[in-house]
Amino acid sequence: MEKLERLKRLLEKYKKILIAYSGGVDSTFLLKVAIDTLGKKNVTTSTAISQTYPKDDLSFAKKIIKQSGIKHFFLKTDEMSNKNFVRNTPDRCYWCKNELFAHLDKCATENKIETICDGTNYSDRNDFRPGRKAAKKWNVRHPLSYAKLTKKDIRALSKKLKLPTWNKDASPCLASRFPYGHKITSEKLKKISDAETKLKKLNLKNLRLRDYEDTARIEIDGNQLNQIFKNNIHKKIVAALKKYNYTYITLDLEGYRTGSLNELIKKP
């Protein structure tokens, strides 16, 4: 595939890289191609640990890293101490990424690595992503995007490479569950993390629990909407979320879509 070869050529130019690794579809694919292209000794990964990082994703990332056998660093970030992040304005993602990339830059410098890469793909250009500004500030490269690899491309190639992430649901940070203007707290993050963990046991795909204080807005894969009522799954959802003190529990009839909380700021 032309795009895959383009990615390999890009990586060859970097020679030695540090990958911001989350355990997701994109960064796992990038890790695999980087190892195949540069060799394990020239690839290092780093994963940020914070209250906004889903626990299941951290466990999964640890498993993949162990299997890969490459050098890895776990970095503790503290975006919750930044009032600009906590107040949750539309530029929230910038402050989160700025915190992450600052740690990655230090890690790269200490290990004499000149190039930091993340898993930003070509499809991401269609969404509102303030984090790109932070990436530019810290000179973080986006090889998947430069090679014009879309999310669909990456899933297809991941399947060919037999990567366990080829059909893994996207899992952005937990801060993305709160509408802009709603303050982010440690208690809220834990509530979302625990509640989503409960709901995932119902086999809901692309689950997002959006928190509007006393109201929960649930997004799931559009193909599952009919099943929710046919199989009485909605009753189990209600029972689970009532334990987290939600007064109103709603199901978004549009289903899951990337960047749904950005729809308000995109309006003229």
Phi, psi and omega in degrees: 000132185302319182294322179294317178295324177296320178297316180298320179295322178297314181296323178300325179291327181287327177071306181220127188225157170246123181257130172285105189254124182251345185091005181274182182302311187289310183290331177290320177296315179300318179300314180300311182293323179296316179296316180296328184271316187256342185088152185300326184291343181255008180235125176235146178237159177214138180236130179274133177251123179204176180293341183271353183268118181304134184300321180298323180292322179296316179298318180294317180299318179300321180295314181295318180298317180298318180292326183288331178072023180258170179289134185218147177234135171260124183245129179271119178255158185224058179296339180292345178273356181263115183297333179292328177283312185299325182287347168060054172272172182303343178265015180310316183300328178300313184292326178293311181293325179298318177297314180297309185292331176297317178293320180294321179298317178296317179298316181296317180298315181295333181255013176056046177248125185275335188240126175253132180235150172233181186265018177304128181249176186293331179291334183295342182293343183276353182247161177285113186225087179299338181298339179296329179295320178292321179298319179295319180301319184261009177058042177276131183268153179237071186302326179294319179290318180299327180276001180061035177274117179276171177300321179297317177301314185294320177296317181296315180291325178297322178295318178298324180276359179061039176278138183293350183265000189303327179242021180287138177296147173294147183215078180290170184299154185295340179296338181287359180273354184248130178300149178304138180097343177270117184302139179265130178230162178298322182294319179294319180297318179294320179300313180295315181300313181293317182294317179294324178299319178295314184292329180296338177292347178269009179061040177276127183270144180051044182290133170224126176256103180272127186259116177244056182062266182268000182239135176252126174250118185258129173249133174222172178304134183302330180289347182261355186303316180295323183295331183305320183266329179296323184256013179059024178293331181300327179292324179290325178295313180300314181299320181292316186281336177298332179291344179257019173065031171277130179280316181242135181235116186240155177245123180287115184288348174278347181076182181291138170209148182298133174068035182298329180286349178272354184298326180291319182281348178276343181290141180292000000 
